[in-house]
Amino acid sequence: MNRRNRWTAFTWLFPLAGAVVAWSSPLTAQVVGQEDMIYCQVDGAALLADIAHPQDGSDLPAILYIHGGRWQSGSKDDPRGLNVQQWAERGFFAMTISFRLVGSTPAPAPQQDLLCAVRWLHVHADHYGIDPNRIYLSGWSSGGHQVSLVATLGEGPYPRTGGWDDAPSHVRAVMSISAPYELNTLSWGDLWTPISGDPIEARRLASPMEHVSPESRPILIVHSDDDGSVPVEQALQMVETLDEAGAPHRFVHYQDRGHVALTDEVVTEMLDFIEEVEREGW
């Protein structure tokens, strides 16, 4: 059964907004969601998201997920990614996004789209009952790289695109799963190549490890020794850099999980990390 058949639509808003859906949940009275919602528009092209949240929620933490695929493939519908319905049942506003892929729009377009989605959350916080001080980011593989860059570089010098130009873009913490942190030493790092300028410098700018400081946002790093896509040395070096800077972080170090995505085990680690961030007041 595909994703769309698992979602039960009860009404439509307008053609490009996607279907509004509702579920019964043992954890909340009702959670509602929307497929293929437009969160930003760039040069007339719509960027789409799926969302879910408790109906009539208030002071909700938000989790925004960005998929992997080496910035050149994948989508918000990847079954290895975040299940918005399940996170809504846990009391979150949950959002997964698709973004411009580097095969058609060169870097840093993927990062600009992620930052636009963060601004969308701030703009719509009151409407959905989101606490804007409890916005969490999560990403797998190249998506983990992107959220880690938000944690360390923030917006950096990248121009705002897509809309919501006056909105803030701060987040509470990020969760990075099987991600690279230094692009110039990554075997597929050359996929991050802007249309102009020095590509080596562009990759250095886009490397989260280059921007770690005591002010970096708290970060969860999950990696396995036998990751065949991103060498574990990338995670080990990032953790060492975070330690040296005194930046808040947690490292979940597996030995035999491969290029691990958002398994049940990893989701538990993510929830524990969010609890730690809020308990410690990071």
KOLDREN-734098 format. One record per residue: chain; x, y, z of N, C-alpha, C in turn. Coordinates in Angstrom, 1 decimal, padded with zeros to 4 digits. Atoms other than C-alpha are relative to their C-alpha. Layout:
<torfis>
TORFI   chain     n_px     n_py     n_pz    ca_px    ca_py    ca_pz     c_px     c_py     c_pz
TORFI       A        X        Y        Z        X        Y        Z        X        Y        Z
...
</torfis>
This chain:
<torfis>
TORFI   chain     n_px     n_py     n_pz    ca_px    ca_py    ca_pz     c_px     c_py     c_pz
TORFI       A    000.8   -001.2    000.0    000.0    000.0    000.0    000.9    001.2    000.0
TORFI       A   -000.8   -001.2    000.1    001.5    003.4   -001.0   -000.4    001.0    001.1
TORFI       A    000.2   -000.9   -001.0    001.7    006.4    001.2   -001.4    000.7   -000.1
TORFI       A    001.2   -000.7    000.2   -001.3    008.2   -000.3   -001.2   -000.9    000.5
TORFI       A    001.1    000.9   -000.4   -003.6    005.1    000.4    000.0   -000.1    001.5
TORFI       A    000.1    000.1   -001.4   -002.6    005.2    004.0   -000.6    001.2    000.7
TORFI       A    000.6   -001.2   -000.5   -003.9    008.7    004.4   -001.4    000.1   -000.4
TORFI       A    001.5    000.0    000.4   -007.7    009.1    004.5   -000.4    001.5   -000.1
TORFI       A    000.4   -001.4    000.2   -008.7    012.4    003.0   -001.5    000.2    000.3
TORFI       A    001.4   -000.2   -000.3   -011.9    014.0    004.3   -000.5    001.3   -000.7
TORFI       A    000.4   -001.2    000.7   -011.9    017.4    002.4    001.2    000.5   -000.8
TORFI       A   -001.1   -000.7    000.8   -009.8    019.5    000.0   -000.1    001.5    000.2
TORFI       A   -000.1   -001.5   -000.1   -008.7    023.1    000.4   -000.1    000.6   -001.4
TORFI       A   -000.1   -000.4    001.4   -007.6    024.1   -003.1    001.1   -000.8   -000.7
TORFI       A   -000.8    001.0    000.7   -005.7    022.2   -005.8    001.5   -000.1    000.4
TORFI       A   -001.4    000.1   -000.3   -002.1    023.1   -004.9    000.3   -000.1    001.5
TORFI       A   -000.3    000.1   -001.5   -002.6    022.9   -001.1    000.1   -001.4    000.5
TORFI       A   -000.1    001.4   -000.5   -002.9    019.1   -000.9   -001.2   -000.3    000.8
TORFI       A    001.1    000.5   -000.8   -005.3    017.0    001.0    000.1    000.2    001.4
TORFI       A    000.0    000.0   -001.5   -006.3    017.6    004.6   -000.4   -001.4    000.4
TORFI       A    000.3    001.4   -000.5   -006.4    014.3    006.5   -000.1    000.0    001.5
TORFI       A    000.2    000.1   -001.4   -007.3    013.1    009.9    000.1   -001.5    000.4
TORFI       A   -000.2    001.4   -000.5   -006.5    010.0    012.0   -000.5    000.0    001.4
TORFI       A    000.2    000.2   -001.5   -007.7    008.6    015.3    001.3   -000.5    000.5
TORFI       A   -001.2    000.3   -000.6   -004.9    008.2    017.7   -000.2   -000.5    001.4
TORFI       A    000.1    000.4   -001.4   -004.5    006.3    020.9    000.7    000.9    001.0
TORFI       A   -000.7   -000.9   -000.9   -002.2    009.0    022.2   -000.6    001.4    000.1
TORFI       A    000.7   -001.3    000.0   -004.2    012.1    021.2   -001.4   -000.1   -000.5
TORFI       A    001.4    000.1    000.4   -007.8    012.8    020.6   -000.1   -000.1   -001.5
TORFI       A    000.0    000.0    001.5   -007.2    013.5    016.9    001.3    000.7   -000.5
TORFI       A   -001.0   -000.8    000.7   -004.3    014.4    014.7   -000.4    000.2   -001.4
TORFI       A    000.4   -000.4    001.3   -004.7    016.1    011.4    001.3    000.3   -000.8
TORFI       A   -001.2   -000.2    000.8   -002.4    016.6    008.5   -000.3    000.5   -001.4
TORFI       A    000.2   -000.5    001.3   -001.9    017.9    005.0    001.1   -000.5   -000.9
TORFI       A   -001.0    000.5    001.0   -000.1    016.4    002.0    000.3    001.1   -001.0
TORFI       A   -000.4   -000.8    001.2    001.8    018.4   -000.7   -000.4    001.4    000.2
TORFI       A    000.3   -001.4   -000.4    001.3    021.7    001.1    001.2    000.9   -000.5
TORFI       A   -001.1   -000.9    000.5    003.3    024.6   -000.5    000.5    000.8    001.2
TORFI       A   -000.6   -000.8   -001.1    005.7    026.0    002.1    000.8    001.2   -000.5
TORFI       A   -000.8   -001.1    000.6    007.8    028.3   -000.2   -000.2   -000.1   -001.5
TORFI       A    000.0    000.0    001.5    007.9    029.3   -003.9    001.2    000.7   -000.5
TORFI       A   -001.2   -000.6    000.5    011.1    030.0   -005.8   -000.2    000.1   -001.5
TORFI       A    000.1   -000.2    001.5    010.9    031.6   -009.3   -001.2   -000.7   -000.6
TORFI       A    001.3    000.5    000.5    007.3    030.4   -009.6   -000.2   -001.5    000.3
TORFI       A    000.1    001.4   -000.3    008.1    026.8   -008.5   -000.4   -000.2    001.4
TORFI       A    000.5    000.2   -001.4    006.3    025.4   -005.5    000.9   -001.1    000.6
TORFI       A   -000.7    001.0   -000.8    008.2    023.6   -002.8   -001.0   -000.6    001.0
TORFI       A    001.1    000.8   -000.7    006.1    020.9   -001.1    000.4   -000.6    001.3
TORFI       A   -000.3    000.6   -001.3    005.8    019.6    002.4   -001.2   -000.9    000.4
TORFI       A    001.1    000.7   -000.7    003.7    017.1    004.4    000.1    000.4    001.4
TORFI       A    000.0   -000.4   -001.4    002.6    018.1    007.8   -001.1   -000.8    000.8
TORFI       A    001.0    000.6   -000.9    000.7    016.6    010.8    000.2    000.6    001.3
TORFI       A    000.0   -000.6   -001.3   -000.2    017.8    014.2   -001.2   -000.3    000.8
TORFI       A    001.2    000.2   -000.8   -002.6    017.4    017.1   -001.0    001.1   -000.3
TORFI       A    001.0   -001.0    000.3   -005.9    019.1    016.3   -000.2    000.9    001.2
TORFI       A    000.2   -001.0   -001.1   -006.3    022.3    018.4    001.1   -000.1    001.0
TORFI       A   -001.1    000.1   -000.9   -002.9    021.8    019.9    000.5    001.4    000.3
TORFI       A   -000.6   -001.3   -000.4   -001.0    024.6    021.7    001.4   -000.3    000.6
TORFI       A   -001.3    000.1   -000.5    002.6    025.2    022.7    000.7   -001.3   -000.4
TORFI       A   -000.5    001.2    000.5    003.6    022.3    020.5    001.5    000.1   -000.4
TORFI       A   -001.3    000.0    000.6    007.2    021.4    019.8   -000.1   -000.4   -001.5
TORFI       A    000.1    000.3    001.4    007.9    021.2    016.1    001.2   -000.8   -000.4
TORFI       A   -001.1    000.7    000.6    010.1    018.8    014.2   -000.1    000.0   -001.5
TORFI       A   -000.1   -000.2    001.5    011.2    019.5    010.6    001.0   -000.9   -000.5
TORFI       A   -000.9    001.0    000.5    012.8    016.7    008.7    000.3    000.2   -001.5
TORFI       A   -000.5   -000.1    001.4    014.9    016.8    005.5    000.7   -001.2   -000.4
TORFI       A   -000.4    001.3    000.4    015.6    013.7    003.5    001.5    000.0   -000.5
TORFI       A   -001.3    000.2    000.6    018.9    012.3    002.2   -000.1   -000.2   -001.5
TORFI       A   -000.1    000.2    001.4    020.0    011.5   -001.3    001.1    000.8   -000.7
TORFI       A   -001.2   -000.7    000.5    023.3    013.4   -001.7   -000.4    001.3   -000.7
TORFI       A    000.5   -001.3    000.5    021.3    016.6   -002.4   -000.5   -000.1   -001.4
TORFI       A    000.4    000.1    001.4    020.5    015.2   -005.9   -001.2   -001.0   -000.2
TORFI       A    001.2    000.9    000.2    017.7    012.6   -005.3   -000.7   -000.1    001.3
TORFI       A    000.8    000.2   -001.2    015.1    011.5   -002.8   -001.2    001.0    000.1
TORFI       A    001.2   -000.9   -000.1    011.9    013.2   -001.6   -000.5   -000.2    001.4
TORFI       A    000.6    000.0   -001.3    009.8    013.9    001.5   -000.7   -001.3    000.3
TORFI       A    000.8    001.2   -000.2    008.0    010.6    000.9    000.9   -001.3    000.2
TORFI       A   -000.9    001.1   -000.2    011.1    008.4    001.5   -000.5   -000.8    001.3
TORFI       A    000.4    000.7   -001.1    009.9    005.6    003.8    001.0   -000.2    001.1
TORFI       A   -001.0    000.0   -001.0    013.2    005.7    005.6    000.1    001.2    000.9
TORFI       A    000.0   -001.3   -000.7    012.4    009.2    006.8   -000.9    000.1    001.2
TORFI       A    000.9   -000.3   -001.1    010.2    010.8    009.4   -001.4   -000.2   -000.3
TORFI       A    001.5    000.2    000.2    006.6    009.6    009.8   -000.7    001.1    000.8
TORFI       A    000.6   -001.2   -000.6    004.7    012.8    010.4   -001.2   -000.4    000.9
TORFI       A    001.1    000.4   -000.8    001.6    011.0    011.7    000.4   -000.5    001.4
TORFI       A   -000.5    000.5   -001.3    003.5    009.1    014.4    000.6    001.1    000.9
TORFI       A   -000.5   -001.1   -000.9    005.3    012.2    015.6   -001.2    000.9    000.4
TORFI       A    001.1   -000.7   -000.5    002.0    014.1    015.7   -000.7   -000.7    001.1
TORFI       A    000.6    000.8   -001.1    000.6    011.3    017.9    000.8    000.2    001.3
TORFI       A   -000.9   -000.3   -001.2    003.5    012.1    020.2   -000.1    001.4    000.5
TORFI       A    000.2   -001.4   -000.4    002.4    015.7    020.5    000.8    001.0   -000.7
TORFI       A   -000.9   -000.9    000.7    004.6    017.3    017.9   -000.8    000.6   -001.2
TORFI       A    000.3   -000.4    001.3    003.9    019.5    014.9    001.1   -000.6   -000.9
TORFI       A   -001.0    000.7    000.8    005.7    017.4    012.3   -000.1    000.4   -001.5
TORFI       A   -000.1   -000.5    001.4    006.9    018.4    008.8    001.1   -000.6   -000.7
TORFI       A   -001.0    000.5    000.9    008.8    016.8    006.0    000.0    000.8   -001.3
TORFI       A    000.0   -000.8    001.2    009.9    018.7    003.0    000.8   -000.6   -001.2
TORFI       A   -000.8    000.1    001.1    011.1    018.3   -000.5    000.6    001.3   -000.4
TORFI       A   -000.8   -001.2    000.3    013.6    020.8   -001.9    000.6   -000.1   -001.4
TORFI       A   -000.7    000.0    001.3    015.4    021.8   -005.1    001.2   -000.9    000.0
TORFI       A   -001.1    000.9    000.1    017.8    019.1   -006.1    001.1    000.6   -000.8
TORFI       A   -001.1   -000.7    000.6    021.3    020.0   -007.2    000.2   -000.4   -001.5
TORFI       A   -000.1    000.4    001.5    020.9    018.2   -010.6   -000.7    001.1   -000.8
TORFI       A    000.7   -001.0    000.8    018.6    021.0   -011.6    000.3    001.5    000.5
TORFI       A   -000.3   -001.3   -000.5    019.4    023.9   -009.3    001.2   -000.1    000.9
TORFI       A   -001.2    000.3   -000.7    023.0    024.0   -008.0   -000.1    000.5    001.5
TORFI       A   -000.2   -000.5   -001.3    024.0    024.4   -004.4    000.3    001.5    000.0
TORFI       A    000.5    000.5   -001.2    023.3    026.1   -002.1   -001.5    000.0    000.1
TORFI       A    001.5    000.0    000.0    019.6    025.8   -003.2   -000.6   -000.9    001.1
TORFI       A    000.6    000.9   -001.0    018.9    022.8   -000.9    000.0    000.7    001.4
TORFI       A   -000.1   -000.6   -001.3    020.1    024.8    002.1   -000.9    001.2    000.1
TORFI       A    000.9   -001.1    000.1    018.2    027.9    001.1   -001.5   -000.5    000.2
TORFI       A    001.4    000.5   -000.1    015.0    025.8    000.9   -000.3   -000.5    001.4
TORFI       A    000.1    000.4   -001.4    015.6    024.3    004.3   -000.2    001.2    000.9
TORFI       A    000.1   -001.2   -000.8    016.0    027.7    005.8   -001.3    000.7   -000.2
TORFI       A    001.4   -000.6    000.3    012.8    028.9    004.1   -001.0   -000.8    000.8
TORFI       A    000.9    000.8   -000.7    011.0    026.0    005.7    000.0    000.4    001.5
TORFI       A   -000.1   -000.4   -001.4    012.3    027.1    009.1   -000.8    001.3    000.2
TORFI       A    000.7   -001.3   -000.1    011.0    030.6    008.5   -001.5   -000.2   -000.1
TORFI       A    001.5    000.3    000.1    007.6    029.2    007.4   -000.5   -000.5    001.4
TORFI       A    000.4    000.4   -001.3    007.4    027.5    010.8   -000.2    001.2    001.0
TORFI       A    000.1   -001.2   -000.9    008.0    030.8    012.6   -001.2    000.8   -000.4
TORFI       A    001.2   -000.8    000.4    005.4    032.6    010.5   -001.3   -000.6    000.4
TORFI       A    001.2    000.7   -000.3    002.8    030.0    011.1   -000.1   -000.6    001.4
TORFI       A    000.0    000.6   -001.4    003.5    029.2    014.7   -001.3    000.2    000.7
TORFI       A    001.3   -000.3   -000.7    000.4    030.9    016.1   -001.1   -000.8   -000.6
TORFI       A    001.1    000.7    000.6   -001.8    029.3    013.5   -000.1   -001.5    000.4
TORFI       A    000.0    001.4   -000.3   -000.8    025.8    014.3    000.3   -000.4    001.5
TORFI       A   -000.3    000.3   -001.4   -000.1    026.2    018.0    001.4   -000.4    000.3
TORFI       A   -001.4    000.4   -000.2    003.7    025.8    017.7    000.7    001.0    000.9
TORFI       A   -000.9   -000.9   -000.8    006.1    027.1    020.3    001.2    000.3   -000.8
TORFI       A   -001.1   -000.3    000.9    008.6    028.9    018.2    001.4   -000.1    000.6
TORFI       A   -001.3    000.3   -000.7    011.3    028.3    020.8    000.3   -001.5    000.2
TORFI       A   -000.2    001.5   -000.1    010.9    024.5    020.4    000.0   -000.6   -001.4
TORFI       A   -000.1    000.5    001.4    011.7    024.0    016.7    001.2   -000.8   -000.1
TORFI       A   -001.1    001.0    000.2    013.8    020.9    016.1    000.2   -000.4   -001.4
TORFI       A   -000.3    000.4    001.3    015.5    019.9    012.9    000.6   -001.4    000.0
TORFI       A   -000.6    001.4    000.1    016.3    016.3    011.8    000.3   -000.3   -001.5
TORFI       A   -000.3    000.3    001.4    018.0    015.0    008.7    000.8   -001.3   -000.1
TORFI       A   -000.7    001.2    000.3    019.4    011.8    007.3    001.0    000.2   -001.1
TORFI       A   -001.1    000.0    001.1    022.7    011.5    005.3    000.2    001.5   -000.4
TORFI       A   -000.2   -001.4    000.4    022.9    014.7    003.2   -000.9    000.9    000.7
TORFI       A    000.9   -000.8   -000.8    019.9    016.0    005.1    000.5    000.2    001.4
TORFI       A   -000.6   -000.2   -001.3    021.8    015.5    008.3    001.1    001.1   -000.1
TORFI       A   -001.0   -001.1    000.3    024.6    017.6    006.8   -000.7    001.4    000.0
TORFI       A    000.6   -001.2    000.1    022.1    020.3    006.1   -000.5    000.6    001.4
TORFI       A    000.4   -000.5   -001.3    020.6    020.5    009.6    001.1    000.3    000.9
TORFI       A   -001.1   -000.3   -000.8    024.0    020.4    011.1    000.6    001.4   -000.4
TORFI       A   -000.5   -001.3    000.4    025.0    023.4    009.0   -000.9    001.1    000.6
TORFI       A    000.8   -001.0   -000.7    022.0    025.3    010.5    000.5    000.1    001.4
TORFI       A   -000.5   -000.1   -001.4    023.3    024.4    013.9    001.2    000.7    000.2
TORFI       A   -001.3   -000.6   -000.1    026.7    025.7    013.3    000.2    001.4   -000.7
TORFI       A   -000.1   -001.2    000.8    026.6    028.3    010.5   -001.2    000.9    000.1
TORFI       A    001.2   -000.8    000.0    023.0    029.4    010.9   -000.4    000.3   -001.5
TORFI       A    000.3   -000.4    001.4    021.9    031.3    007.8    001.3    000.2   -000.8
TORFI       A   -001.2   -000.3    000.7    025.4    032.3    006.9   -000.2    001.1   -001.0
TORFI       A    000.2   -001.1    001.1    025.8    034.4    003.7   -001.0   -000.4   -001.0
TORFI       A    000.9    000.4    001.1    023.2    032.5    001.7   -001.2    001.0   -000.1
TORFI       A    001.1   -000.9    000.1    020.6    034.9    000.3   -001.3   -000.8    000.3
TORFI       A    001.3    000.6   -000.3    017.0    034.3    001.5   -000.8   -000.2   -001.4
TORFI       A    000.8    000.3    001.1    014.8    032.7   -001.2   -001.3   -000.7    000.4
TORFI       A    001.2    000.7   -000.2    011.3    031.4   -001.4   -001.1    000.6    000.8
TORFI       A    001.0   -000.7   -000.7    009.5    033.8    000.8    000.3    000.2    001.5
TORFI       A   -000.1   -000.2   -001.5    008.9    034.8    004.5    001.3    000.7    000.4
TORFI       A   -001.3   -000.6   -000.1    011.9    037.1    004.2    000.2    000.7    001.3
TORFI       A   -000.2   -000.7   -001.3    011.2    039.0    007.5   -000.1   -000.9    001.2
TORFI       A    000.2    000.9   -001.1    010.8    035.9    009.6    001.3   -000.4    000.6
TORFI       A   -001.2    000.5   -000.6    013.4    034.6    012.1    000.3   -001.4   -000.5
TORFI       A   -000.3    001.4    000.4    015.2    031.3    011.4    000.7   -000.8    001.1
TORFI       A   -000.7    000.7   -001.1    016.4    030.2    014.8   -000.7   -001.4    000.3
TORFI       A    000.5    001.3   -000.4    016.0    026.6    016.0    000.5   -000.4    001.4
TORFI       A   -000.4    000.4   -001.4    016.3    024.9    019.4    001.2   -001.0   -000.1
TORFI       A   -001.0    001.0    000.1    018.4    021.9    018.4   -000.2   -000.8   -001.3
TORFI       A    000.1    000.8    001.3    019.2    019.5    015.5    000.4   -001.4    000.3
TORFI       A   -000.3    001.4   -000.1    019.5    015.7    015.0    000.5   -000.5   -001.3
TORFI       A   -000.7    000.3    001.3    021.9    014.5    012.4    000.3   -001.5    000.0
TORFI       A   -000.1    001.4    000.1    021.7    010.9    011.3    000.9   -000.4   -001.2
TORFI       A   -000.9    000.5    001.1    024.6    009.3    009.2    000.4    001.1   -001.0
TORFI       A   -000.2   -001.1    000.9    025.7    012.6    007.9    001.5    000.3   -000.1
TORFI       A   -001.4   -000.6    000.2    029.0    014.2    006.5    000.0    001.4    000.7
TORFI       A   -000.2   -001.3   -000.6    030.4    017.2    008.2    001.2    000.8   -000.6
TORFI       A   -001.1   -000.7    000.7    033.4    018.1    006.0    000.0   -000.4   -001.5
TORFI       A    000.3    000.4    001.4    032.6    018.2    002.3    001.2   -000.2   -000.9
TORFI       A   -001.2    000.1    000.9    036.1    018.6    000.8    000.7   -001.3    000.1
TORFI       A   -000.7    001.4   -000.1    037.2    015.2    002.1   -001.0   -001.1   -000.2
TORFI       A    001.1    000.9    000.2    033.9    013.5    001.3    000.0   -000.5   -001.5
TORFI       A   -000.1    000.5    001.4    033.9    011.2   -001.8   -001.0    000.6   -000.9
TORFI       A    001.0   -000.6    000.9    030.7    012.7   -003.1   -000.3    001.5    000.3
TORFI       A    000.2   -001.4   -000.4    031.2    016.2   -001.7    000.0    000.9   -001.2
TORFI       A    000.0   -000.9    001.2    031.8    017.6   -005.2   -001.3    000.2   -000.6
TORFI       A    001.4   -000.3    000.4    028.1    017.3   -005.8   -000.5    001.4    000.5
TORFI       A    000.3   -001.4   -000.5    027.9    020.5   -003.8    000.9    001.0   -000.7
TORFI       A   -000.8   -000.9    000.8    029.1    022.8   -006.5   -000.9    001.2   -000.5
TORFI       A    000.8   -001.1    000.5    027.6    026.3   -007.0    000.3    000.3   -001.5
TORFI       A   -000.1   -000.3    001.5    027.1    027.7   -010.5    001.2    000.9   -000.3
TORFI       A   -001.2   -000.9    000.2    030.0    030.2   -010.0    000.8    000.0    001.3
TORFI       A   -000.9   -000.1   -001.2    032.9    030.9   -007.6    000.9   -001.2    000.2
TORFI       A   -000.9    001.0   -000.3    035.5    028.7   -006.1   -000.7   -001.2    000.7
TORFI       A    000.7    001.1   -000.6    034.0    025.2   -005.4    000.6   -000.5    001.3
TORFI       A   -000.7    000.5   -001.2    036.6    024.3   -002.8   -000.5    000.9    001.2
TORFI       A    000.4   -000.9   -001.0    035.7    027.4   -000.8   -001.5   -000.1    000.3
TORFI       A    001.4    000.2   -000.2    032.0    026.8   -001.3   -000.3   -001.2    000.9
TORFI       A    000.1    001.2   -000.8    032.4    023.3    000.2    000.5    000.3    001.4
TORFI       A   -000.5   -000.4   -001.4    034.4    024.7    003.1   -001.1    000.8    000.7
TORFI       A    001.1   -000.8   -000.6    031.6    027.2    003.8   -001.1   -000.9    000.4
TORFI       A    001.1    000.9   -000.2    029.1    024.4    003.6    000.3   -001.2    000.9
TORFI       A   -000.4    001.1   -000.9    031.0    022.1    006.0   -000.3    000.4    001.5
TORFI       A    000.4   -000.4   -001.4    029.4    022.2    009.5    001.2    000.0    001.0
TORFI       A   -001.1    000.1   -000.9    032.7    021.2    011.1    000.8    001.3    000.1
TORFI       A   -000.8   -001.3    000.1    034.2    024.6    010.0   -000.6    001.1    000.8
TORFI       A    000.6   -001.1   -000.6    031.8    026.6    012.0   -000.5   -000.3    001.5
TORFI       A    000.3    000.3   -001.4    031.5    024.9    015.4    000.5    001.0    001.0
TORFI       A   -000.4   -001.0   -001.0    031.6    027.3    018.3   -000.8   -000.3    001.3
TORFI       A    000.8    000.2   -001.2    030.3    027.4    021.9   -001.5    000.4   -000.2
TORFI       A    001.4   -000.4    000.2    027.2    029.1    020.5   -000.8   -000.9   -001.0
TORFI       A    000.7    000.9    000.9    026.4    026.2    018.1   -001.3   -000.6    000.7
TORFI       A    001.2    000.6   -000.5    022.9    024.8    018.6    000.3   -001.5    000.5
TORFI       A   -000.2    001.4   -000.4    022.7    021.4    020.5   -000.2   -000.9   -001.2
TORFI       A    000.1    000.9    001.2    023.2    018.5    018.1    000.2   -001.4    000.5
TORFI       A   -000.1    001.5   -000.1    022.6    014.8    018.2    000.7   -000.5   -001.2
TORFI       A   -000.7    000.7    001.2    025.0    012.8    016.0   -000.2   -001.5    000.2
TORFI       A    000.2    001.5    000.1    024.1    009.2    015.1    000.8   -000.5   -001.2
TORFI       A   -000.8    000.5    001.1    026.6    007.2    013.1    000.4   -001.5    000.4
TORFI       A   -000.5    001.4   -000.2    027.8    003.6    012.6    001.3   -000.2   -000.6
TORFI       A   -001.3    000.3    000.5    031.3    002.3    012.1    000.0   -000.6   -001.4
TORFI       A    000.0    000.7    001.4    030.3    000.3    009.0   -000.8    000.8   -001.0
TORFI       A    000.7   -000.8    001.0    028.6    003.2    007.2    000.8    000.0   -001.3
TORFI       A   -000.6    000.1    001.3    029.4    002.6    003.5   -000.1    001.2   -000.8
TORFI       A    000.2   -001.2    000.8    028.3    006.0    002.3    000.7    001.2    000.6
TORFI       A   -000.7   -001.1   -000.7    029.7    008.4    004.9    001.0   -000.6    001.0
TORFI       A   -000.9    000.7   -001.0    032.9    007.2    006.7   -000.2    000.6    001.4
TORFI       A    000.3   -000.4   -001.4    032.5    007.2    010.5    001.0    001.0    000.5
TORFI       A   -001.0   -001.0   -000.4    035.7    009.4    010.7   -000.6    001.4   -000.1
TORFI       A    000.6   -001.3    000.0    033.5    012.3    009.7   -000.7    000.3    001.3
TORFI       A    000.7   -000.3   -001.3    031.3    011.9    012.8    001.0    000.1    001.1
TORFI       A   -001.0   -000.1   -001.1    034.3    011.2    015.0    000.7    001.3    000.1
TORFI       A   -000.6   -001.3    000.0    036.0    014.4    013.9   -000.9    001.1    000.4
TORFI       A    001.0   -001.0   -000.4    032.8    016.4    014.3   -000.2    000.0    001.5
TORFI       A    000.1    000.1   -001.4    032.4    015.1    017.8    001.2    000.6    000.8
TORFI       A   -001.2   -000.5   -000.6    036.0    015.9    018.7    000.0    001.6   -000.1
TORFI       A    000.1   -001.5    000.2    035.4    019.5    017.3   -001.0    000.6    001.0
TORFI       A    001.0   -000.5   -001.0    032.3    019.9    019.4    000.5   -000.1    001.4
TORFI       A   -000.6    000.2   -001.3    034.1    018.6    022.5    000.9    001.2    000.3
TORFI       A   -001.0   -001.0   -000.2    036.9    021.1    022.0   -000.6    001.4    000.2
TORFI       A    000.7   -001.3    000.0    034.4    024.0    021.5   -000.9    000.1    001.3
TORFI       A    001.0    000.0   -001.1    032.3    023.0    024.5   -001.4    000.2   -000.4
TORFI       A    001.4   -000.1    000.5    029.2    022.9    022.3   -000.8   -001.2    000.5
TORFI       A    000.8    001.1   -000.5    026.3    020.8    023.7   -000.3   -001.0   -001.1
TORFI       A    000.3    001.0    001.0    025.9    017.5    021.9   -000.1   -001.4    000.7
TORFI       A    000.0    001.4   -000.4    025.3    013.8    022.2    000.4   -000.8   -001.2
TORFI       A   -000.4    000.9    001.0    026.9    011.0    020.2   -000.5   -001.4    000.2
TORFI       A    000.4    001.4    000.0    025.2    007.7    019.5    000.8   -000.7   -001.0
TORFI       A   -001.0    000.6    000.8    027.9    005.5    018.2   -000.3   -001.5   -000.2
TORFI       A    000.3    001.4    000.3    026.9    002.2    016.6    001.2   -000.7   -000.7
TORFI       A   -001.1    000.7    000.6    029.2   -000.5    015.3   -000.5   -000.7   -001.3
TORFI       A    000.4    000.9    001.0    027.0   -002.5    012.9   -001.4    000.3   -000.6
TORFI       A    001.3   -000.4    000.6    024.0   -000.5    011.6    000.1    000.5   -001.4
TORFI       A   -000.2   -000.4    001.4    025.4    000.5    008.2   -000.4    001.5   -000.1
TORFI       A    000.4   -001.4    000.2    024.1    003.8    006.8   -001.4    000.2    000.6
TORFI       A    001.2    000.1   -000.7    021.4    003.9    009.4   -000.9    001.2   -000.2
TORFI       A    000.9   -001.0    000.2    018.3    005.9    008.9   -000.9    000.2    001.2
TORFI       A    000.9   -000.2   -001.2    015.3    006.7    011.2   -000.7   -001.3    000.4
TORFI       A    000.6    001.2   -000.5    014.8    003.2    012.6   -000.7    000.3    001.3
TORFI       A    000.6   -000.2   -001.3    012.7    002.7    015.7    001.0    000.4    001.1
TORFI       A   -001.0   -000.2   -001.0    015.9    002.6    017.7    000.5    001.5   -000.1
TORFI       A   -000.5   -001.3    000.1    017.1    005.9    016.3   -001.1    001.0    000.4
TORFI       A    001.1   -000.9   -000.4    013.7    007.6    016.8    000.0    000.1    001.6
TORFI       A   -000.1   -000.1   -001.4    014.0    006.6    020.5    001.1    000.9    000.5
TORFI       A   -001.1   -000.9   -000.3    017.4    008.3    020.6   -000.4    001.4   -000.2
TORFI       A    000.4   -001.4    000.3    015.9    011.4    019.0   -000.9    000.5    001.1
TORFI       A    000.9   -000.5   -001.1    013.1    011.6    021.6    000.7    000.2    001.3
TORFI       A   -000.7   -000.2   -001.2    015.5    011.1    024.4    000.9    001.3    000.0
TORFI       A   -000.8   -001.2    000.1    017.7    013.8    023.1   -000.8    001.3    000.1
TORFI       A    000.9   -001.2   -000.2    014.8    016.3    022.8   -000.3    000.2    001.5
TORFI       A    000.3   -000.1   -001.4    013.9    015.5    026.4    001.2    000.6    000.7
TORFI       A   -001.2   -000.5   -000.6    017.5    016.1    027.4    000.2    001.5   -000.2
TORFI       A   -000.1   -001.4    000.3    017.6    019.5    025.6   -000.9    000.8    000.8
TORFI       A    001.0   -000.7   -000.7    014.4    020.6    027.3    000.3    000.0    001.5
TORFI       A   -000.3    000.1   -001.4    015.4    019.3    030.7    001.2    000.8    000.4
TORFI       A   -001.3   -000.7   -000.3    018.9    020.9    030.6   -000.2    001.5   -000.3
TORFI       A    000.2   -001.4    000.3    017.5    024.1    029.2    001.0    000.5   -001.1
TORFI       A   -000.9   -000.4    001.1    019.9    024.1    026.2   -000.6    000.9   -001.0
</torfis>
